[in-house]
Amino acid sequence: MVALPHPAPAVLHRSAGSPGPRRDLRSAPFLAAARGERPSRLPVWFMRQAGRSLPEYRALRAGTGMLQACLDPDLTCEITMQPVRRHGVDAAILFSDIVVPLYVAGVGVDIVPGTGPVVGHPVRTAAEVDRLPRLDIEQVTPVTDAIALLLSELGETPLIGFAGAPFTLASYLIEGGPSRNHERTKALMRSAPEVWHALLGRLADITSTFLQAQVAAGVDAVQLFDSWAGALSERDYREFVLPHSAAVLGRLADAGVPRIHFGVGTGELLGAMAEAGADVVGVDWRIPLDVAARRAGGTHPVQGNLDPAVLFADFGSVESEVRRIVAEGRRTPGHVFNLGHGVLPETDPDVVTRVVELVHDQPV
């Protein structure tokens, strides 16, 4: 793989295997709901809540590449804080990208505007898997430094760390970039299962290191994004993906923070995704929230699931959908209100703020 230049690593102040003291936020609505407890109000945050829809975000990012922004602690802190200040959400999610751990480890990947992650040399053979670098904890220092800044800024607002799941990272590495049908990914999965499992095992190690570093730095929850898992049948997910996602989530079992697992188009996979070790199951907009909770086993709090496109409708329609989802959420073991995927770039930020206010006005 192509080694890329990175900032000089500094020494972490906490061991990733032994998290230091963290803020006492037991009464925070987001964390209470994630534990399946009754929160003081229905919590709400949004995936990609700072991404592209905020004019202040676009102004701050002007002239700065995505990966460079993710590795600038001051910039990461400010971008993460922007939606907390503007919308009054109940949790902040660390500004980052799922390919950041690959990039800092030395994998030749870049984020091309209008395209997404692009890999210089795709990984499709056993030899290419063997050449994948490991992620050292020191390489994550720009991210953990940003977390340290955020902990002093956020007050009583919890901070969510995140990473991409092994399957989604593998798809980018195999395809060389975004893919509509994941042809090469599925072909490798079936034609060379030993290569497949070696690749996902290596990616599970990278993802675990990245998340453990965030937990040690002080995040209050983590979310594992498996953006493309919905391309799989449940049978294939269980055989080729679940063991590796379970390895990542299992290594965080004693971390003392909620573990959220989310994928797009995964209505048929929710039971398996819950079995992978999630404490909270994220749900996209394609399935009623209470149905999703039953599919996930009936014991997990759920997160979601307003269709991001609904935010472009008149506010009466938006309000109707919010109230419907809140009602469905009351029939689950716990509910964190969110979108069913990320905020779309052209969304009016004022509508997002009004949704937060509306959610907070709902009886718990």
C-alpha positions as CSV (number, residue, x, y, z in Angstrom):
1,M,0.0,0.0,0.0
2,V,1.1,3.6,-0.5
3,A,2.3,5.3,2.8
4,L,1.0,8.8,3.1
5,P,2.4,11.6,5.2
6,H,0.8,12.1,8.6
7,P,1.3,14.5,11.5
8,A,4.0,13.4,13.9
9,P,2.4,11.2,16.6
10,A,2.3,12.4,20.1
11,V,2.0,10.4,23.3
12,L,-1.5,9.4,24.4
13,H,-2.3,10.4,27.9
14,R,-4.5,7.4,28.5
15,S,-4.1,3.8,27.8
16,A,-6.6,2.5,25.3
17,G,-7.0,-0.7,27.3
18,S,-7.6,1.2,30.5
19,P,-10.0,4.1,30.1
20,G,-9.4,7.0,32.5
21,P,-12.0,8.9,34.4
22,R,-14.8,10.2,32.3
23,R,-17.5,12.8,32.9
24,D,-20.4,11.7,35.1
25,L,-23.3,12.1,32.6
26,R,-25.6,9.4,34.0
27,S,-28.6,11.7,33.9
28,A,-28.0,12.8,30.3
29,P,-31.2,11.9,28.3
30,F,-29.2,10.3,25.4
31,L,-27.3,8.0,27.7
32,A,-30.3,7.1,29.8
33,A,-32.3,6.1,26.7
34,A,-29.4,4.1,25.4
35,R,-29.4,2.2,28.7
36,G,-33.1,1.5,28.3
37,E,-34.0,3.8,31.2
38,R,-36.6,6.5,31.2
39,P,-34.9,9.8,30.2
40,S,-36.0,13.2,31.4
41,R,-36.8,14.1,27.8
42,L,-36.8,12.2,24.5
43,P,-33.2,12.6,23.2
44,V,-32.4,13.5,19.6
45,W,-29.2,13.9,17.6
46,F,-28.6,13.5,13.8
47,M,-26.2,11.4,11.8
48,R,-24.0,13.7,9.8
49,Q,-25.4,16.5,11.8
50,A,-22.7,19.0,10.9
51,G,-22.1,17.6,7.4
52,R,-22.6,20.0,4.5
53,S,-26.0,21.4,5.6
54,L,-24.6,24.1,7.9
55,P,-23.3,27.3,6.2
56,E,-20.9,27.8,9.1
57,Y,-19.5,24.3,8.4
58,R,-19.0,25.0,4.7
59,A,-17.3,28.3,5.5
60,L,-14.9,26.6,7.9
61,R,-14.1,23.8,5.6
62,A,-13.4,26.0,2.5
63,G,-10.1,25.1,1.1
64,T,-9.5,22.2,3.5
65,G,-9.8,18.5,2.4
66,M,-12.0,16.2,4.4
67,L,-9.2,14.0,5.8
68,Q,-7.1,17.1,6.6
69,A,-10.0,18.5,8.6
70,C,-10.5,15.2,10.4
71,L,-6.9,15.3,11.6
72,D,-6.8,18.9,12.7
73,P,-7.9,18.8,16.4
74,D,-9.0,22.4,16.6
75,L,-11.0,22.1,13.4
76,T,-12.5,18.8,14.4
77,C,-13.6,20.3,17.7
78,E,-15.2,23.3,16.2
79,I,-17.1,21.3,13.5
80,T,-18.3,18.9,16.1
81,M,-19.6,21.7,18.3
82,Q,-21.4,23.6,15.5
83,P,-24.7,21.6,15.5
84,V,-24.7,21.3,19.3
85,R,-24.7,25.1,19.5
86,R,-27.2,25.7,16.6
87,H,-29.7,22.8,17.2
88,G,-29.5,22.0,20.9
89,V,-29.1,18.3,20.2
90,D,-28.7,15.8,23.0
91,A,-25.4,14.3,21.8
92,A,-22.4,15.3,19.7
93,I,-20.9,12.9,17.3
94,L,-17.2,13.3,16.6
95,F,-16.5,14.8,13.2
96,S,-14.5,12.2,11.4
97,D,-14.8,9.7,8.5
98,I,-14.9,6.0,8.3
99,V,-11.7,5.8,6.3
100,V,-9.7,7.9,8.8
101,P,-8.2,4.9,10.6
102,L,-7.1,3.4,7.2
103,Y,-5.5,6.7,6.2
104,V,-3.6,7.2,9.4
105,A,-2.4,3.6,9.3
106,G,-0.8,4.3,5.9
107,V,-3.4,2.9,3.4
108,G,-3.5,4.9,0.2
109,V,-7.0,6.3,0.4
110,D,-8.4,9.8,-0.3
111,I,-11.8,11.3,-0.1
112,V,-12.7,12.8,-3.5
113,P,-15.3,15.5,-3.5
114,G,-18.4,14.4,-5.3
115,T,-17.2,10.7,-5.3
116,G,-16.3,9.6,-1.8
117,P,-13.4,7.4,-0.6
118,V,-11.1,6.3,-3.4
119,V,-8.4,3.7,-2.8
120,G,-5.2,3.9,-4.9
121,H,-4.4,0.2,-4.9
122,P,-7.5,-2.1,-4.3
123,V,-7.0,-5.1,-2.0
124,R,-8.1,-8.3,-3.7
125,T,-5.5,-11.0,-3.0
126,A,-4.0,-12.7,0.0
127,A,-0.7,-10.9,-0.6
128,E,-2.4,-7.6,-0.7
129,V,-4.2,-8.4,2.6
130,D,-0.8,-9.3,4.1
131,R,0.6,-6.0,3.1
132,L,-2.2,-4.0,4.8
133,P,-0.6,-2.0,7.7
134,R,-1.6,-2.3,11.3
135,L,-3.0,0.7,13.1
136,D,-0.8,1.9,16.0
137,I,-2.5,3.7,18.8
138,E,-0.1,6.7,18.4
139,Q,-1.4,7.3,14.9
140,V,-4.8,8.1,16.3
141,T,-3.4,11.0,18.4
142,P,-5.0,13.8,16.2
143,V,-8.4,12.3,16.9
144,T,-7.8,11.8,20.6
145,D,-6.5,15.3,20.9
146,A,-9.7,16.6,19.4
147,I,-11.7,14.5,21.9
148,A,-9.7,16.1,24.7
149,L,-10.7,19.6,23.4
150,L,-14.3,18.6,23.1
151,L,-14.6,17.3,26.6
152,S,-13.8,20.7,27.9
153,E,-16.3,22.4,25.5
154,L,-19.4,20.1,25.7
155,G,-20.4,20.6,29.3
156,E,-23.3,18.1,29.9
157,T,-23.6,16.9,26.3
158,P,-22.4,13.4,25.6
159,L,-19.9,12.7,22.9
160,I,-20.3,9.8,20.5
161,G,-17.2,8.3,18.8
162,F,-17.5,6.2,15.7
163,A,-15.9,3.9,13.2
164,G,-16.8,2.1,10.0
165,A,-17.6,-1.6,10.3
166,P,-15.2,-4.2,8.7
167,F,-17.6,-5.0,5.9
168,T,-18.1,-1.4,4.7
169,L,-14.4,-0.7,4.9
170,A,-13.7,-4.0,3.0
171,S,-16.1,-3.0,0.3
172,Y,-14.2,0.3,-0.3
173,L,-10.8,-1.5,-0.3
174,I,-12.0,-4.2,-2.7
175,E,-14.0,-2.1,-5.1
176,G,-11.5,0.8,-5.0
177,G,-14.2,3.3,-4.2
178,P,-18.0,3.5,-3.8
179,S,-20.0,0.8,-5.6
180,R,-23.7,0.4,-6.4
181,N,-23.7,-3.4,-6.6
182,H,-20.6,-4.5,-4.7
183,E,-19.7,-7.0,-7.5
184,R,-16.1,-7.5,-6.6
185,T,-16.8,-7.6,-2.9
186,K,-19.4,-10.3,-3.2
187,A,-17.2,-12.2,-5.8
188,L,-14.2,-12.2,-3.4
189,M,-16.4,-13.2,-0.5
190,R,-17.5,-16.4,-2.3
191,S,-14.5,-17.2,-4.5
192,A,-11.8,-16.8,-1.9
193,P,-13.4,-17.0,1.6
194,E,-10.1,-17.4,3.3
195,V,-8.8,-14.1,1.8
196,W,-12.1,-12.5,2.7
197,H,-12.0,-13.5,6.4
198,A,-8.3,-12.6,6.6
199,L,-9.2,-9.1,5.3
200,L,-12.1,-8.6,7.6
201,G,-10.1,-9.9,10.5
202,R,-7.4,-7.3,9.8
203,L,-10.0,-4.5,9.4
204,A,-11.7,-5.6,12.7
205,D,-8.3,-5.1,14.4
206,I,-7.9,-1.6,12.9
207,T,-11.5,-0.6,13.8
208,S,-11.1,-2.0,17.3
209,T,-7.9,0.0,17.9
210,F,-9.6,3.2,16.6
211,L,-12.7,2.8,18.8
212,Q,-10.7,1.8,21.9
213,A,-8.5,4.9,21.5
214,Q,-11.7,7.0,21.4
215,V,-13.1,5.4,24.5
216,A,-9.8,5.8,26.4
217,A,-9.8,9.5,25.4
218,G,-13.3,9.9,26.9
219,V,-16.1,9.5,24.5
220,D,-19.4,8.6,26.1
221,A,-20.8,6.2,23.5
222,V,-19.7,4.7,20.2
223,Q,-21.4,4.0,16.9
224,L,-20.3,1.3,14.4
225,F,-21.5,2.2,10.9
226,D,-22.0,-0.6,8.5
227,S,-23.2,1.6,5.7
228,W,-23.3,-1.1,3.0
229,A,-24.4,-4.2,5.0
230,G,-27.9,-3.8,3.5
231,A,-26.5,-5.2,0.3
232,L,-26.3,-8.6,1.9
233,S,-28.8,-11.4,2.6
234,E,-29.1,-12.4,6.3
235,R,-27.5,-15.7,5.5
236,D,-24.5,-14.1,3.9
237,Y,-24.3,-11.5,6.7
238,R,-24.2,-14.1,9.4
239,E,-21.5,-16.2,7.6
240,F,-19.2,-13.5,6.2
241,V,-19.8,-10.3,8.3
242,L,-21.3,-10.9,11.8
243,P,-18.2,-12.6,13.3
244,H,-16.0,-9.6,12.5
245,S,-18.5,-7.0,13.6
246,A,-19.0,-9.1,16.8
247,A,-15.2,-9.1,17.3
248,V,-15.1,-5.2,17.2
249,L,-18.1,-4.8,19.5
250,G,-16.9,-7.6,21.8
251,R,-13.6,-5.8,22.5
252,L,-15.7,-2.9,23.8
253,A,-18.0,-5.0,26.0
254,D,-16.2,-3.9,29.2
255,A,-15.7,-0.3,28.1
256,G,-18.7,1.0,30.0
257,V,-20.2,3.0,27.1
258,P,-23.2,2.2,25.0
259,R,-22.4,0.6,21.6
260,I,-24.7,1.6,18.7
261,H,-24.8,-0.5,15.5
262,F,-26.3,1.1,12.4
263,G,-26.6,0.1,8.7
264,V,-28.6,1.3,5.8
265,G,-31.2,-1.0,4.2
266,T,-30.7,-3.5,7.0
267,G,-34.3,-4.2,8.0
268,E,-33.8,-7.9,7.4
269,L,-30.6,-8.0,9.3
270,L,-31.6,-6.2,12.6
271,G,-31.7,-9.4,14.6
272,A,-28.2,-10.4,13.5
273,M,-26.9,-6.9,14.0
274,A,-28.2,-6.9,17.5
275,E,-26.6,-10.3,18.1
276,A,-23.2,-8.9,17.1
277,G,-23.1,-7.1,20.4
278,A,-25.0,-3.9,20.0
279,D,-26.5,-2.1,23.0
280,V,-28.6,0.1,20.7
281,V,-29.7,-0.8,17.2
282,G,-29.9,2.0,14.7
283,V,-32.8,1.8,12.2
284,D,-33.2,3.4,8.8
285,W,-36.5,4.8,7.6
286,R,-37.7,1.7,5.7
287,I,-39.3,-0.1,8.6
288,P,-41.5,1.0,11.5
289,L,-39.5,1.6,14.6
290,D,-41.6,-0.8,16.8
291,V,-41.3,-3.5,14.2
292,A,-37.6,-3.0,14.1
293,A,-37.3,-3.4,17.8
294,R,-39.1,-6.7,17.7
295,R,-36.9,-7.9,14.9
296,A,-33.8,-6.9,17.0
297,G,-35.0,-9.2,19.7
298,G,-37.4,-7.0,21.7
299,T,-34.8,-6.1,24.3
300,H,-32.6,-3.4,22.6
301,P,-33.2,0.3,22.6
302,V,-33.5,1.6,19.1
303,Q,-32.3,4.8,17.3
304,G,-34.0,6.5,14.4
305,N,-35.7,6.8,12.1
306,L,-37.1,9.8,10.2
307,D,-36.5,9.8,6.5
308,P,-34.0,12.6,5.8
309,A,-35.9,13.6,2.7
310,V,-39.0,14.3,4.8
311,L,-37.2,17.4,6.1
312,F,-37.8,19.0,2.7
313,A,-41.6,18.8,3.1
314,D,-43.9,21.4,4.6
315,F,-43.4,21.5,8.4
316,G,-46.9,20.2,9.0
317,S,-45.9,17.0,7.2
318,V,-42.6,16.9,9.1
319,E,-44.4,17.2,12.4
320,S,-46.8,14.4,11.5
321,E,-43.9,12.1,10.8
322,V,-42.0,13.1,13.9
323,R,-45.1,12.4,16.1
324,R,-45.7,9.0,14.3
325,I,-42.1,7.9,15.0
326,V,-42.2,9.1,18.6
327,A,-45.4,7.0,19.1
328,E,-43.7,4.0,17.6
329,G,-40.6,4.6,19.9
330,R,-42.8,4.5,23.0
331,R,-43.5,0.8,22.1
332,T,-39.8,-0.1,22.2
333,P,-37.4,-0.8,25.1
334,G,-35.9,2.7,24.6
335,H,-35.7,5.3,21.9
336,V,-33.2,7.8,20.7
337,F,-34.7,10.0,18.0
338,N,-32.6,10.4,14.9
339,L,-32.9,10.3,11.1
340,G,-32.8,7.1,9.3
341,H,-29.5,8.1,7.7
342,G,-27.5,11.4,7.5
343,V,-28.7,14.9,7.1
344,L,-28.8,15.7,3.3
345,P,-26.6,18.6,2.1
346,E,-29.4,20.9,1.0
347,T,-31.5,20.6,4.2
348,D,-32.6,23.8,5.8
349,P,-30.8,24.0,9.2
350,D,-33.8,25.9,10.6
351,V,-36.0,22.9,10.0
352,V,-33.5,20.7,11.8
353,T,-33.6,23.0,14.8
354,R,-37.5,22.9,14.7
355,V,-37.4,19.1,14.7
356,V,-35.2,19.1,17.8
357,E,-37.6,21.5,19.6
358,L,-40.6,19.4,18.5
359,V,-39.0,16.1,19.8
360,H,-38.1,17.8,23.1
361,D,-41.8,18.8,23.5
362,Q,-43.1,15.3,23.2
363,P,-44.0,13.4,26.4
364,V,-41.7,10.6,27.2
